[in-house]
Amino acid sequence: TSSSSLRLFVDPHFHLWDTVGEDSVHDGDLLGPPAQLYPIFTIKDLVQKGEEAGVKIISAVHIEAIPKDDQGEVEWATSVLDENEDSPQVVMVNRVLLHEADAANRLKKAVDASKGRMRGVRMILNWEPTWPKVDRGDFLSSKDFEQGFAELARYNLGFDLQINPHQLQQAASLSAKYPNIPVILNHFACLKLSEDTLKEKRNAVSTDETIALWREGMRAFAQAGDHTYVKISMLCYTDPNWDSEDSVVRPLVKEVLSMFGCERCMFASNYPVDEASNWPLTRIVAGFIAMCDDLNLSNDEREHLFINTAKKAYRIIEC
């Protein structure tokens, strides 16, 4: 494929990591099968995978990969990106523990070390089911977390929000208080459906209680202000075969697009994590395009999903 015929893509969610070096900041055991597939993952790998999938990655956002040392990952990623000046522009979302008493200081250190690349913070908050290194379920409503969260505005940073559907209402309340802090919801709010629900296919849209809870939360989050965004990503967590025409995921994506508008939604690869679940980038991109076709989206709407929303949410100015 000649690069001129490739679809342009700003990928707002991928992970740089290196689990190999002896002073590595990443934990291969924690990252699991994706790190076995790719003990090291670079921006060059993403670009190559993109070309194989028919997209030209023009810019990308590295999202923290649950490092052993938060500040260490910022410094490592910055040096790796400094060495890859000829690759597409990469900006970063780093892990900073916003509830800690010295959060303001940690934030400043991370910003300073990133050499202008830092665009936000992600501190994974998924509670019940609980993700690694999440030791409380009340962060979104707690004073200590909110104090650190408010500091993001000082550096013009956003927050990458990774939570479960039952946490969306609290996230909406917090987001509404801070209209100057972009809040970018990861992975479709980590909607997990039962085998029985998946068997119902599209019928589950109106019957499933998990979907009803998710929908109510998504609506609240959408209404918190136009500084809230959604990543349509890691859909294989919701349905391992989300690209099948009768998957419940398609009508749910349609709902999200109507709640937020395409200008607040973005497609993301979550690379290389999804490949370990049988979702190489070729399949992900084909699934996104088929979904756009199925929903009869205009070229402008597609451009928001593949490029413009990510550029806006992460303040990416093409060099």
Order of alpha helices (4+ residues) and beta strands (2+ residues): beta-beta-alpha-alpha-beta-alpha-beta-alpha-beta-alpha-beta-alpha-beta-alpha-beta-alpha-alpha-alpha-beta-alpha-beta-alpha-alpha-alpha
